[in-house]
Amino acid sequence: MKSLPQFVRRRHIAIIGALVVIGLIGLGVRQLSSRTSPANGTSTGAAIPVTAAVAARKDVPEIVNALGNVQSIDAVSLQPRVTGTIEKVEFAPGKDVKEGQELFLIDPRPYQAALDQAKAQLAHDEGVLSEAQMDLKRYQTLESQKSIAAQQAQDQIYVVQQDKGTVELDQANVETAQLNLDYCHVIAPISGRVGALLVDRGNLVGPQIGGQSTSNTSTTSSTTTSGQTTASDVLVSITQLKPIYVTFSVPQTLLNQIMRNQVAAPLGVEAFSQGRQLLATGKVTLVNNQVNTSTGTIMLQGTFANSNETLWPGEFVSVKLILAMRRNVVTVPATAVMDGPNGSYVYVIGADNTAHRVDVQVAARQFGIAVIAKGISDGAKVVSNGQYRLADGVKVNIESPPQTS
């Protein structure tokens, strides 16, 4: 056999050497990978530090989040019922007032005079009536004696009836004058917090509808050349703060469940500030009688005692409606649940500190916890932080969670 040419032998040697070098490099990479890769369950490297938590059973509320608006149960814009100048302001703006408390005194003198006049007219007409009734008795006696014509006695009956009507009219005038005098004392119709004073002492005020004064006492009101009164409209506003409403809307898909649970017991509702601070707790007292067809939502109203006045009319708050209570469900910290392409999963730590990936079904996540419907049972130890470096079968080193100051 003839020997191969020298250049061919050199080429073969170079190829064999290159293959040997590639094999050695691959072996080295594999050994290095086996030492450093966390995916190798038989790794001889250091355990991965993690923090752990134990799955526990507890009662967890089923929450519906919404945006709510605080509304006063009663709000009144106090207007004068008679025309006159304000003589007294008997409250401090921004303070609480009680129902029935006098707030303003409108000059009562014209109305006192009108009352005295009405009473005097009543007294006069009562005297006229008494005289007519006396004449009627005398005429009836004379008629029975055939001393006067029957027509004269009958006419006197009509006179008595007319005088009675006059007296009744006078009595109504007295009542009207007394009512106007009472209206000079502007009384708080509700208990609540008064706002800014809109009219100062000494100003002329009076009832208005469309800019026209409705007062019958024209002598106490001033009128411009255009025919409009200069009297003021609103004196002050009163807003009830305790208790108070929070109105909010939820999807109509929850309506049946809301109605069913509301019948059993009023649903709880919590109001939070924009900074997520709990302001107050209350109960649902109204489920509106129709769905908003534009938004597909149903309006609800919660009543809050608001004893600390943490809720303010007109304020927007975050609302958490407690729709139901999940009883004795398995929970883990929300940070323990990972989401992958095939669904949610957690890492369960075994007795030998080996982490195993377990698929779970999450029913809800709220308040920093996750409710587990399927996958693990209570008592399971799960990784709550540090699982991003893990893979199935990796050794872990459980560390204490960092202390928060």
Phi, psi and omega in degrees: 000135179280141178287151180293152176298156185296322184290331179288318178299319179295321180295318179296318181297319180296320180293317180296319179296320180295320179295321178297316180297317179298319179297318179295320179296316179298319179296320179294317179298320181294317179294319179295320180295321181294335181274331188252338186284129177285350182283346183273112182295342181257021184298141177264006181283179181291150179290151181280126179286132179217166168250151187232160175217159182254129176296132184226154176266136178201169175273127183235126179289146174269114192254140170241123181268143180205168175256127183242161178235129181281132180226140177286143176292317178231132175220129186232133168261108189282123181239148178287149178257348176228161181264137178170176178270145179282122179264328182220143168243115193248036177206167177254126179304142179083004180253167178279144175231157180257151175301131181092353180285136178284130183251320181227152169237116175270141184316112186271353189299314178299326183281329173294319178295319179296323178294316179298320179296317180295321178294319179296318179297322178297315180298318179299312184289332174294323176295317178299319179297317180298319178296318180295322179293323177295317178298322180298318179297318180295317181296322180294325177293315180295324179295320179295336178268005181061030181269338177228166179288147179298328181297324181294320177292321179294321178298324181292330175299318179294324178297317179297317178299318178296319180293325176297317178298321178296318179296317178297322176296319178296322178297320177295322178295322177296316179298318179296315180296322178294321179295317178297322178294320177295325181292345175295337176264101183279116188253144175290119180282342179221164171271140180171196182257126178277150179265209181290144176286121185264344180224130181270165177299137180099346180280150176276128180230164179181162179290141180222143169227112182065029176087354181259134179289138179254008182283145176273350183263082186290341183288344183254003181242144177258143184235138180279173180294339179276356179091004181261140180285153178267004182293153182278167184257283183264133179272312181194159177251147177236130182234128177282131181251337185224115353285181186212158181259153164232121182256135180208166182235145178229161181301144181295340179296341180268358189300312182298317179293321178298312182296319180296315181286328180293327178294321180293316179193144180304131181290143177279150179216142181237142179247131181238150175286172177296339175270015176067027175267132180293123181263315184195160175238147181207196181230147175288123181243354179212129167246118187301156186274005176203155179274141175286110185290340180284325185247348183068033181236163176241136182273133177239157179225126177254143178253131183238138178297322176055040183297330179266004179055042177278344177256137185232133182307134180091348183286143172265134182225159172273134185244136173241112178270123179274095187286322180197175178240121174279117186266131170055051180258156180281131181229149173221163174302142181300331180291344182283341185268126177253151179245125179238181181297337181257009179122193183273152179205162175228163173256119179263132182266124179278181182296334181265019180062032174257131181272133179236132179283129181230126176287139181226160174249119184265125179275326182194155173229121180195153178055030177079009178233159177241132177269121184262117180275330184203144174130314180223163179244170180295148182096345179291137178266121184240156176281124181259336176211144179098006184283352180291342178262003188264162169212168183299128177091006182277142175286143180232156175241111184283122179248159177285142178296149181297143178283134177259134181278000000 
